[in-house]
Amino acid sequence: MARTNGDGRPDPDELLRLTRTDDSGRGRLKVYLGMAAGVGKTMRMLDDAHSMRRAGVDVVVGLVETHGRSETAARIADLEVIPRARIDYRNVIIEEMDLAAILARHPDVVVVDELPHTNAPDLKNEKRWQDVDDILAAGISVMTALNVQHLEGVQDVVRSATGIEIRERVPDCIVRNADSVVLVDLPVTELQERLRQGKIYPPDQASRALENFFRTEMLTRLRELALLQTATFSGRANGELRLAVAVPFEPEIARPLVLRASRLAGRMNTRWYAVYVRQRRTHPENISAEQHRKLSENVQLAISLGATVITRESEDVAGALLDFAKSEGITMLVVGRPTRSGLVSRVVPSTVHRLLERGRGFDIVIVDV
């Protein structure tokens, strides 16, 4: 099951499955996919590596680029790291992942960052994704990360949306044949704020990025591409794409959420559902006429956009959504970002937190509205 970052704990069973080779003896591949640098792919991957190590898995870092980010460096500090190979090319020393050393060490799982990277000349493979294929062939499982714009199959869309020619590309079959794809998502405004704070690039580079690749409209398009690629993977794994959106009572959240789900369903070319779980406090007799009118407008909006609207009665919103997802074979459930945070979210978990803890067999995509 692919999940967004930040709110869910890794599924121990899923992490342990990664340590077992498939029937052919190949290692298993887990891909962390995001819309752009800075969303947290590497951090999520390293957090999962720590969880695996605590479970007794032999996991090592083959290569992770910190890009000067102290948070990333801190995550690596107590993991075993395979030293890099030093390549002398035209009197310049280039450091690369040491494929031979990884194969000789032969751990259960190796962490390999920045999958689209082009290797230094004269190495065995031109591309890092080819190194990863060699590692998998040796029976070692791999956790790796990339941004959606580096996939070969989306180049026409990326070119039209960004005007940029992406040179380092990864064949779609890498993601298509992966055993697991994890969408690491972040609201566009939050990513831009991280950029302004210098958490992604140095200040001068950050300013240029905000005017170019990190413009709001560009990131929004890339984010939807990442959502779509994850949904497509989920649909292949389950045989059919089916999307549902959890419609909240709050109209200011419900309307943009329904619109986002409609766009996703259109790009996925799939049937979709708008599911509203009504609690006692939101029954017509317990809400104002204005609240009832706005709720009805959102339901009518979903119908007009082609959704099948489903209403359930339950005090356990997460439970009702999970039951519906299971009964209808939902492959992607779209929800709004939790409004609770910090200590409050730990004492009184939100519906989204409960979904992340209990959901299995489908993707949960948290979107900022």
C-alpha positions in Angstrom: 0.0 0.0 0.0 1.4 3.4 -1.0 1.0 6.2 1.5 1.8 9.9 1.7 4.4 11.0 4.2 4.3 12.7 7.5 1.4 11.0 9.3 1.6 7.3 8.9 3.8 4.8 10.5 5.5 2.2 8.2 3.7 -1.2 8.0 6.1 -3.7 9.6 4.8 -6.5 7.5 5.4 -4.6 4.3 8.9 -3.7 5.3 9.7 -7.3 6.1 8.3 -8.5 2.8 10.9 -6.3 1.1 13.6 -8.6 2.6 12.4 -11.7 0.8 13.4 -12.4 -2.8 10.8 -13.2 -5.4 10.4 -16.6 -7.1 13.2 -15.9 -9.5 15.6 -15.0 -6.7 15.7 -11.3 -7.5 15.5 -8.7 -4.7 12.4 -6.6 -4.3 12.2 -2.9 -5.2 10.5 -0.2 -3.3 10.2 3.2 -5.0 9.6 6.5 -3.1 8.1 8.9 -5.7 7.6 12.7 -5.3 6.8 15.8 -7.3 10.0 17.7 -6.6 13.1 18.0 -4.5 12.4 18.7 -0.8 9.2 16.8 -0.3 10.9 14.3 2.0 11.5 11.2 -0.1 14.9 10.5 1.3 13.8 11.2 4.9 10.9 8.8 4.6 13.2 6.2 3.0 15.7 6.5 5.8 13.0 6.4 8.5 11.8 3.1 7.0 15.4 1.9 6.9 15.7 2.6 10.7 12.4 0.7 11.2 13.8 -2.3 9.3 17.0 -2.3 11.3 15.0 -2.3 14.5 13.2 -5.3 13.2 16.5 -7.1 12.7 16.9 -6.6 9.0 20.4 -6.2 7.6 20.0 -2.8 5.9 22.8 -0.5 4.6 23.0 2.8 2.8 24.5 2.4 -0.7 24.3 6.1 -1.5 22.4 9.0 -0.1 23.1 12.6 -1.0 22.5 15.0 1.9 22.9 18.2 -0.2 24.0 19.9 2.9 20.8 19.3 4.8 21.4 18.6 8.4 18.2 16.7 8.9 19.2 14.2 6.3 22.7 13.8 7.6 21.3 13.1 11.1 19.1 10.3 9.7 22.1 8.6 8.2 24.5 8.9 11.2 23.8 5.6 12.9 23.1 3.5 9.7 25.9 1.5 8.1 27.1 3.3 5.0 29.0 1.6 2.1 32.0 3.9 1.3 31.8 5.5 -2.1 34.1 4.6 -5.0 36.5 7.4 -6.0 36.9 7.7 -9.7 39.7 9.6 -11.3 38.4 11.1 -14.5 40.6 13.6 -16.3 42.4 14.5 -13.1 39.1 15.1 -11.3 38.0 12.9 -8.4 34.3 11.9 -8.7 32.6 10.0 -6.0 30.1 7.4 -7.0 28.1 4.5 -5.5 30.4 1.5 -5.1 28.4 -1.2 -6.9 31.0 -3.9 -6.4 31.3 -3.2 -2.7 27.5 -3.5 -2.3 27.4 -6.8 -4.1 30.3 -8.1 -2.0 28.6 -6.9 1.3 25.3 -8.5 0.2 22.9 -7.0 2.8 19.2 -7.8 2.9 18.3 -4.3 1.8 20.3 -1.3 0.4 19.2 2.3 0.3 20.0 4.0 -3.1 19.0 7.6 -3.5 18.6 9.7 -6.7 17.8 6.8 -9.1 18.0 9.0 -12.3 21.7 9.8 -11.7 24.2 9.4 -14.6 27.3 7.7 -13.5 30.9 8.9 -14.2 32.4 7.7 -17.4 34.1 4.3 -17.6 32.0 2.7 -14.9 30.2 -0.6 -15.6 26.8 1.1 -16.0 25.9 4.4 -17.5 22.9 5.0 -15.2 22.3 4.4 -11.5 19.0 2.6 -12.3 21.1 0.0 -14.2 23.2 -0.4 -11.0 20.0 -1.0 -9.1 19.0 -3.6 -11.6 22.3 -5.4 -11.0 21.7 -5.3 -7.2 18.2 -6.7 -7.6 19.5 -9.5 -9.8 22.0 -10.4 -7.1 19.1 -11.1 -4.7 19.4 -7.8 -2.7 16.3 -5.7 -2.2 16.5 -1.9 -2.9 14.7 1.2 -1.5 15.2 4.1 -4.0 13.8 7.5 -4.7 13.0 9.8 -7.7 10.9 12.7 -8.7 8.1 12.1 -11.2 9.5 14.4 -13.9 12.4 11.9 -14.4 10.1 9.1 -15.7 10.4 8.6 -19.4 6.7 8.2 -20.0 5.7 11.7 -18.7 8.3 13.7 -20.7 5.7 15.2 -23.2 3.6 16.4 -20.2 6.6 17.7 -18.3 7.9 19.5 -21.4 4.6 21.2 -22.1 4.0 22.2 -18.4 7.5 23.3 -17.6 9.3 24.1 -20.9 12.2 22.1 -19.5 14.0 19.2 -21.2 14.8 16.6 -18.5 18.1 14.9 -19.4 18.3 12.3 -16.7 15.4 9.8 -17.2 14.3 6.5 -15.8 12.3 3.9 -17.9 8.7 3.6 -16.7 9.2 -0.2 -16.3 11.3 0.5 -13.2 8.2 1.8 -11.4 5.8 -0.5 -13.2 7.7 -3.6 -12.1 8.4 -2.3 -8.6 7.0 -4.3 -5.7 5.9 -1.1 -3.9 5.5 2.5 -4.8 5.2 5.1 -2.0 3.9 8.6 -2.8 5.8 11.1 -0.7 3.5 14.2 -0.9 3.6 17.7 0.5 1.3 20.7 -0.1 2.7 23.1 -2.7 2.7 26.1 -0.3 4.5 24.1 2.3 7.2 23.0 -0.1 7.7 26.6 -1.3 8.0 27.7 2.3 10.7 25.0 2.9 12.5 26.4 -0.1 12.3 30.0 1.3 13.7 28.8 4.6 16.8 27.4 2.9 15.9 23.8 3.7 16.2 22.6 0.1 18.6 24.9 -1.7 21.0 27.8 -0.7 19.2 31.2 -0.6 20.3 32.5 -4.0 19.5 29.2 -5.7 16.1 29.1 -3.8 15.1 32.5 -5.2 15.7 31.4 -8.8 13.9 28.1 -8.2 10.8 29.9 -6.9 10.7 31.9 -10.1 11.1 28.8 -12.3 10.6 25.2 -11.5 9.0 25.9 -8.1 6.3 28.2 -9.4 2.8 27.3 -8.0 1.3 26.3 -11.3 4.2 24.1 -12.2 4.4 22.3 -8.8 0.6 21.8 -8.9 0.9 20.0 -12.3 3.9 17.9 -11.2 2.0 17.0 -8.0 -0.9 15.7 -9.9 1.4 13.8 -12.2 2.9 12.1 -9.1 -0.6 11.3 -7.8 -1.6 9.8 -11.1 1.5 7.7 -11.5 1.0 6.3 -8.0 -2.7 5.6 -8.8 -1.7 3.9 -12.0 0.7 1.6 -10.1 -2.0 0.9 -7.5 -4.5 0.0 -10.3 -2.1 -2.4 -11.9 -1.5 -4.1 -8.6 -5.2 -4.5 -8.0 -6.4 -5.1 -11.5 -8.6 -1.9 -11.8 -8.4 1.7 -10.8 -11.1 2.9 -8.5 -11.1 6.2 -6.7 -13.1 7.6 -3.8 -13.0 10.9 -2.0 -13.9 11.2 1.7 -16.3 14.2 1.8 -16.0 16.1 5.1 -18.8 18.0 6.7 -16.9 21.3 6.5 -17.9 23.0 3.2 -14.6 25.0 2.9 -12.7 21.7 2.8 -15.3 19.6 1.0 -15.7 21.6 -2.2 -12.0 21.9 -3.2 -11.5 18.2 -2.2 -14.3 17.1 -4.5 -12.9 19.2 -7.4 -9.4 17.7 -6.9 -10.8 14.2 -6.8 -12.8 14.9 -10.0 -9.7 16.0 -11.9 -7.8 12.9 -10.7 -10.6 10.6 -11.7 -10.6 12.2 -15.1 -6.9 11.7 -15.7 -7.2 8.2 -14.4 -10.2 7.6 -16.6 -11.9 5.8 -13.8 -15.3 5.6 -12.0 -15.2 7.5 -8.7 -17.2 7.9 -5.5 -17.9 10.7 -3.1 -18.4 9.2 0.3 -20.0 11.2 3.1 -20.1 9.6 6.6 -22.8 11.3 8.7 -22.5 11.4 12.4 -25.3 12.3 14.9 -23.9 15.8 15.3 -24.3 16.5 11.6 -27.9 15.1 11.1 -30.2 17.7 9.6 -32.0 18.4 12.9 -28.6 19.2 14.6 -27.2 21.7 12.1 -28.3 25.1 10.8 -30.2 25.6 7.6 -27.2 27.3 6.1 -24.9 24.4 7.0 -27.5 22.0 5.4 -27.6 24.1 2.3 -23.8 24.1 1.8 -23.6 20.4 2.4 -26.3 19.8 -0.2 -24.5 22.0 -2.6 -21.3 19.9 -2.3 -23.2 16.7 -2.8 -24.8 18.1 -5.9 -21.4 19.3 -7.1 -20.0 15.8 -6.8 -23.0 14.4 -8.7 -22.6 17.0 -11.5 -18.9 16.0 -11.8 -19.8 12.4 -12.3 -19.3 10.9 -8.9 -21.5 8.2 -7.4 -22.4 9.7 -4.0 -22.6 7.3 -1.1 -23.8 8.2 2.4 -23.1 6.1 5.4 -24.3 6.6 9.0 -21.7 6.0 11.6 -19.9 7.5 14.6 -16.7 5.8 13.4 -15.9 7.8 10.2 -12.6 6.0 9.5 -14.2 2.6 10.0 -17.1 3.3 7.7 -14.6 4.6 5.0 -12.5 1.5 5.4 -15.5 -0.8 5.1 -16.6 1.0 1.9 -13.1 0.9 0.4 -12.9 -2.9 1.0 -16.4 -3.6 -0.3 -16.0 -1.6 -3.5 -12.4 -2.5 -4.3 -11.2 1.1 -4.0 -7.5 1.5 -5.0 -7.1 5.2 -4.0 -8.8 7.1 -1.2 -8.5 10.9 -1.3 -8.7 12.8 2.0 -8.0 16.3 3.2 -5.0 17.1 5.4 -5.8 16.7 9.1 -6.6 19.9 10.9 -5.3 18.6 14.2 -1.6 18.7 14.9 1.0 18.2 17.7 -0.2 16.9 21.0 -3.9 17.2 20.1 -3.4 14.8 17.2 -1.7 12.3 19.5 -4.3 12.5 22.2 -7.3 12.6 19.9 -6.3 11.1 16.5 -8.0 12.5 13.4 -9.9 10.4 10.9 -6.9 10.6 8.6 -4.5 9.3 11.3 -6.9 6.4 11.9 -7.1 5.6 8.2 -3.3 5.5 8.0 -3.1 3.2 10.9 -5.8 0.8 9.9 -5.9 1.0 6.1 -4.6 -1.8 4.0 -4.7 -2.7 0.3 -5.2 0.7 -1.2 -3.5 4.1 -1.5 -4.4 7.0 0.9 -3.6 10.3 -0.7 -3.7 13.4 1.6 -4.1 16.6 -0.3 -3.9 20.2 1.0 -7.0 22.1 0.3 
